């Protein structure tokens, strides 16, 4: 079906549960026809036209599957790097994923149609379709009724005191410049907040070990303050979550308003989730924490990588209905720090 999953696509549906959610996004990869004698077969009409690698012999050729999709993804990355030449690779990756949306066909294929989808249903959708189809326009521009913030920052996940094992060091607390008065004026109006956290890990130099905490050098996590919390209580909750993660204790703290939730979104090195609620609730969720998770930089102290810094890109967007509130202009007037970019 138009907008559905390509038959060329691979998924992570059968991967072990703590493995990354893949693919990240989907780009056009062509389609197949069904031949009654030969079965599935390629067709020029369902392939993408591209330049030939030997232009002296032929100018054009056809591409499908990974060759087509990765070329389109590379093109979008290059366009974003040209538009924002100073942005980190972590940010370009995050912008691509953050701009993606699921098509109706994807949701019809992988979400139940006779009941409200659960977090497990959305995980199944992500493991087949990633976070959807990216849009260059959405990645580059914000409408007046939506806003995208991009934060680039560096933290040091771990530290080592003399005579002790490495331990977590830094947590970043970001104050979100939401227009509180404007959001509270919208009251019970439904709004949407999407958060994307992108960073790169260093694979374990050993050929052994593919467990959750042995392959990646470090992990990062995010959480958002709840309406009923003050900042000290929020800090305490995040610190407790980080301690549980360090000790291998499953954290059962889950906010039902998130699409995936903490247990499912924090896999791999790119995390995205969407919160749905009222404008009044969002107005009181003005803080977001980024904190470290266990990795071999901490567990393999003999390699002395525990002092390594970790870069990350954080993207937060909010969408409100088509109303008379121009939240972009309000926030643009409030902030101008160097590591925060309005898109």
C-alpha positions as CSV (number, residue, x, y, z in Angstrom):
1,X,0.0,0.0,0.0
2,X,1.1,3.6,-0.6
3,X,3.0,4.8,2.4
4,X,3.5,1.3,3.8
5,X,6.6,-0.6,4.7
6,X,8.7,-1.6,1.7
7,X,9.2,-5.3,1.1
8,X,12.9,-4.6,1.0
9,X,13.0,-3.3,4.5
10,X,14.6,-5.1,7.5
11,X,13.3,-4.7,11.0
12,X,14.4,-5.3,14.6
13,X,11.2,-7.0,15.6
14,X,12.9,-10.3,16.6
15,X,15.9,-8.7,18.3
16,X,16.6,-9.1,22.0
17,X,14.4,-6.6,23.9
18,X,17.3,-4.4,25.2
19,X,18.8,-4.1,21.7
20,X,18.4,-0.7,19.9
21,X,15.1,0.2,18.2
22,X,15.9,0.0,14.5
23,X,15.4,1.3,11.9
24,X,15.7,4.9,13.0
25,X,13.6,6.3,10.0
26,X,12.4,5.1,6.6
27,X,13.2,6.6,3.2
28,X,11.8,5.4,-0.2
29,X,13.3,2.1,-1.2
30,X,11.0,1.1,-4.1
31,X,8.6,-1.8,-4.3
32,X,8.1,-5.3,-5.8
33,X,5.5,-6.7,-8.1
34,X,4.0,-10.2,-7.7
35,X,4.6,-12.4,-10.7
36,X,2.4,-15.5,-10.7
37,X,5.2,-17.7,-12.1
38,X,8.3,-16.1,-10.5
39,X,6.9,-14.7,-7.3
40,X,8.1,-11.3,-6.1
41,X,10.1,-9.4,-8.8
42,X,11.6,-6.0,-9.3
43,X,10.2,-3.6,-11.9
44,X,11.6,-0.4,-13.3
45,X,8.3,1.4,-12.7
46,X,8.6,0.7,-9.0
47,X,12.3,1.7,-8.7
48,X,14.0,5.0,-8.2
49,X,15.9,6.8,-11.0
50,X,19.5,7.8,-10.2
51,X,22.8,8.6,-11.9
52,X,25.0,5.8,-13.2
53,X,28.4,5.2,-11.6
54,X,29.9,5.0,-15.1
55,X,28.5,8.1,-16.8
56,X,30.5,7.5,-20.0
57,X,28.6,4.3,-20.6
58,X,25.2,5.3,-19.2
59,X,23.8,8.5,-17.6
60,X,21.0,7.0,-15.6
61,X,20.2,3.7,-13.8
62,X,17.7,2.3,-11.3
63,X,18.1,1.9,-7.6
64,X,16.0,0.1,-5.0
65,X,16.2,-1.1,-1.4
66,X,19.1,0.1,0.8
67,X,20.9,1.8,-2.1
68,X,18.0,4.1,-2.8
69,X,17.0,4.7,0.9
70,X,20.5,5.5,2.1
71,X,21.2,7.8,-0.8
72,X,18.0,9.8,0.1
73,X,19.0,9.9,3.8
74,X,22.5,11.1,2.9
75,X,21.0,13.8,0.7
76,X,18.8,15.1,3.5
77,X,21.8,15.1,5.9
78,X,23.8,17.1,3.4
79,X,21.0,19.6,3.0
80,X,20.7,20.1,6.7
81,X,24.5,20.4,7.1
82,X,24.4,23.1,4.4
83,X,21.5,24.9,6.1
84,X,23.2,24.7,9.6
85,X,26.9,24.4,8.9
86,X,27.9,24.7,12.5
87,X,25.8,21.9,13.8
88,X,27.3,18.7,15.2
89,X,26.7,15.3,13.5
90,X,24.7,14.3,16.6
91,X,22.3,17.2,15.8
92,X,21.9,16.4,12.1
93,X,21.1,12.8,13.0
94,X,18.6,14.0,15.6
95,X,16.9,16.5,13.3
96,X,16.3,13.8,10.7
97,X,14.7,11.5,13.2
98,X,12.8,14.3,15.0
99,X,11.2,15.4,11.7
100,X,9.9,11.9,10.9
101,X,6.2,11.0,11.1
102,X,4.4,7.7,10.6
103,X,2.1,7.5,7.6
104,X,-1.5,6.3,8.0
105,X,-0.6,3.1,6.2
106,X,2.1,2.3,8.7
107,X,-0.2,2.9,11.6
108,X,-2.9,0.7,10.0
109,X,-0.3,-2.1,9.4
110,X,1.2,-2.2,12.9
111,X,-1.2,-0.5,15.4
112,X,-4.6,-2.0,16.5
113,X,-7.6,-0.4,14.9
114,X,-10.2,-1.6,17.5
115,X,-8.6,-0.3,20.7
116,X,-6.2,2.3,22.0
117,X,-2.6,1.3,21.2
118,X,-0.4,0.3,24.1
119,X,3.3,1.0,24.6
120,X,4.0,-2.5,23.4
121,X,2.1,-1.7,20.2
122,X,4.1,1.4,19.6
123,X,7.4,-0.5,20.2
124,X,6.3,-3.0,17.5
125,X,5.6,-0.1,15.2
126,X,9.0,1.5,15.8
127,X,10.8,-1.8,15.4
128,X,9.3,-2.1,11.9
129,X,9.1,1.5,10.7
130,X,11.4,3.4,13.0
131,X,9.9,6.8,13.8
132,X,8.5,7.2,10.3
133,X,9.3,9.2,7.2
134,X,11.4,12.3,7.7
135,X,10.6,15.7,6.2
136,X,13.2,18.3,5.3
137,X,10.7,21.1,5.7
138,X,9.9,20.0,9.3
139,X,13.5,19.6,10.1
140,X,14.4,23.1,8.9
141,X,11.5,25.2,9.9
142,X,8.9,25.7,12.6
143,X,5.4,26.9,12.0
144,X,4.0,29.6,14.3
145,X,2.0,27.0,16.2
146,X,5.0,24.8,16.8
147,X,8.5,25.1,18.1
148,X,11.7,23.1,17.9
149,X,14.7,23.7,20.3
150,X,18.1,22.2,19.6
151,X,20.6,21.9,22.5
152,X,24.2,20.8,22.0
153,X,26.1,20.1,25.1
154,X,28.8,17.9,26.6
155,X,28.9,16.1,30.0
156,X,31.3,13.8,31.7
157,X,29.3,10.6,32.5
158,X,31.8,9.1,35.1
159,X,34.5,10.0,37.5
160,X,37.1,8.0,39.5
161,X,38.3,8.9,42.9
162,X,41.5,7.5,44.2
163,X,41.1,4.0,45.6
164,X,37.5,3.7,44.4
165,X,35.7,2.3,41.3
166,X,34.4,4.8,38.7
167,X,31.0,6.2,39.5
168,X,28.5,8.6,37.8
169,X,29.5,12.2,37.8
170,X,27.3,14.7,35.9
171,X,23.7,15.3,35.3
172,X,22.5,18.2,33.2
173,X,19.3,20.0,34.1
174,X,17.8,22.1,31.3
175,X,15.2,24.7,32.0
176,X,12.8,24.7,29.1
177,X,11.7,28.2,28.1
178,X,8.0,27.4,27.5
179,X,5.7,30.4,27.4
180,X,3.9,29.5,30.6
181,X,1.3,32.2,30.5
182,X,0.4,31.4,26.9
183,X,0.1,27.6,27.6
184,X,-1.9,28.1,30.8
185,X,-4.3,30.3,28.8
186,X,-4.9,27.4,26.5
187,X,-6.1,25.4,29.5
188,X,-7.3,21.9,28.6
189,X,-6.2,22.2,24.9
190,X,-4.4,19.0,23.8
191,X,-0.7,19.6,23.1
192,X,2.2,17.4,22.1
193,X,5.8,17.4,23.2
194,X,8.5,15.3,21.4
195,X,12.0,14.8,22.8
196,X,15.0,13.4,20.9
197,X,18.3,12.6,22.5
198,X,21.2,11.8,20.1
199,X,24.8,10.8,20.9
200,X,27.5,8.4,19.7
201,X,29.0,5.6,21.7
202,X,32.4,4.0,21.6
203,X,32.1,0.2,21.0
204,X,33.8,-2.1,23.4
205,X,37.3,-2.8,22.1
206,X,37.0,-6.4,23.2
207,X,35.6,-9.0,20.9
208,X,33.8,-10.5,23.8
209,X,30.7,-9.2,25.5
210,X,27.5,-8.2,23.8
211,X,25.4,-7.5,26.9
212,X,23.6,-4.3,27.5
213,X,26.4,-2.7,29.5
214,X,29.4,-4.2,27.8
215,X,29.1,-3.0,24.2
216,X,28.5,0.7,24.6
217,X,31.0,3.0,26.3
218,X,28.2,4.9,28.0
219,X,24.5,5.6,27.8
220,X,22.5,8.8,28.3
221,X,18.9,9.1,29.4
222,X,16.4,11.9,29.6
223,X,13.4,12.6,31.9
224,X,11.0,15.6,32.2
225,X,9.7,17.1,35.4
226,X,6.1,16.2,36.3
227,X,3.5,18.9,37.1
228,X,3.3,17.9,40.8
229,X,7.1,18.0,41.3
230,X,9.3,20.8,42.4
231,X,12.9,20.9,41.1
232,X,14.5,19.2,44.2
233,X,12.0,16.3,44.0
234,X,12.7,16.0,40.3
235,X,16.4,15.9,40.9
236,X,15.9,13.2,43.6
237,X,13.8,11.1,41.3
238,X,16.4,11.3,38.4
239,X,19.2,10.4,40.8
240,X,17.3,7.4,42.1
241,X,16.7,6.3,38.5
242,X,20.4,6.6,37.7
243,X,21.3,4.6,40.8
244,X,18.8,1.9,39.8
245,X,20.3,1.7,36.4
246,X,23.8,1.4,37.8
247,X,22.7,-1.4,40.0
248,X,20.8,-3.2,37.3
249,X,17.4,-2.7,39.0
250,X,14.5,-2.3,36.6
251,X,13.0,1.1,37.1
252,X,9.2,0.8,37.3
253,X,8.6,4.5,37.3
254,X,6.6,5.2,34.2
255,X,4.5,8.2,33.1
256,X,1.5,6.9,31.1
257,X,1.4,10.1,29.0
258,X,4.5,9.1,27.0
259,X,4.1,7.0,23.8
260,X,7.0,4.6,24.6
261,X,7.9,5.3,28.2
262,X,11.2,5.1,30.0
263,X,11.4,1.3,29.8
264,X,11.3,1.2,26.0
265,X,12.7,4.4,24.7
266,X,16.2,4.1,26.3
267,X,17.7,1.6,23.9
268,X,20.7,2.2,21.6
269,X,22.2,5.7,21.3
270,X,19.2,7.6,19.9
271,X,16.1,8.0,22.1
272,X,12.9,9.6,21.1
273,X,9.5,9.8,22.8
274,X,6.3,11.9,22.6
275,X,4.3,13.2,25.5
276,X,0.6,14.0,25.1
277,X,-1.4,16.1,27.5
278,X,-3.0,19.4,28.1
279,X,-1.4,22.8,27.6
280,X,-1.8,23.6,31.3
281,X,0.1,20.4,32.3
282,X,2.9,21.2,29.8
283,X,3.2,24.7,31.3
284,X,4.4,23.1,34.6
285,X,6.8,20.6,33.0
286,X,9.6,23.2,32.6
287,X,12.7,21.1,33.3
288,X,14.4,18.2,31.5
289,X,17.3,16.2,32.8
290,X,20.0,14.4,30.8
291,X,21.9,11.8,32.9
292,X,24.4,9.0,32.3
293,X,23.8,5.3,32.2
294,X,26.2,2.4,32.7
295,X,28.8,1.5,30.1
296,X,32.2,0.0,29.7
297,X,33.9,3.4,30.4
298,X,32.8,2.7,33.9
299,X,32.9,-1.0,34.2
300,X,36.4,-1.4,32.6
301,X,38.4,0.9,34.8
302,X,41.7,-0.5,33.7
303,X,41.2,1.1,30.3
304,X,41.1,4.5,32.0
305,X,38.3,6.0,29.8
306,X,36.2,7.0,32.8
307,X,37.3,10.7,32.4
308,X,36.0,10.8,28.8
309,X,33.5,13.6,27.9
310,X,30.3,12.7,26.0
311,X,28.7,15.1,23.5
312,X,24.9,15.0,22.9
313,X,22.2,16.8,20.9
314,X,18.9,17.3,22.5
315,X,15.8,18.3,20.5
316,X,12.5,19.3,22.1
317,X,9.5,20.4,20.2
318,X,6.0,21.3,21.2
319,X,2.9,21.5,19.0
320,X,-0.4,23.2,19.7
321,X,-3.5,23.3,17.6
322,X,-4.2,26.0,15.1
323,X,-4.9,28.8,17.6
324,X,-4.0,32.5,17.8
325,X,-1.0,31.8,20.1
326,X,2.3,32.4,18.4
327,X,4.6,30.4,20.7
328,X,7.6,30.7,18.5
329,X,7.8,34.5,18.8
330,X,7.3,34.4,22.5
331,X,10.1,31.9,23.1
332,X,12.5,33.6,20.6
333,X,12.2,36.8,22.7
334,X,13.1,34.9,25.9
335,X,16.3,33.0,25.0
336,X,19.5,33.5,23.2
337,X,22.2,31.1,24.7
338,X,24.9,29.9,22.4
339,X,24.2,26.2,22.7
340,X,20.4,26.5,22.1
341,X,19.1,27.0,18.5
342,X,15.6,27.8,17.5
343,X,14.6,25.9,14.4
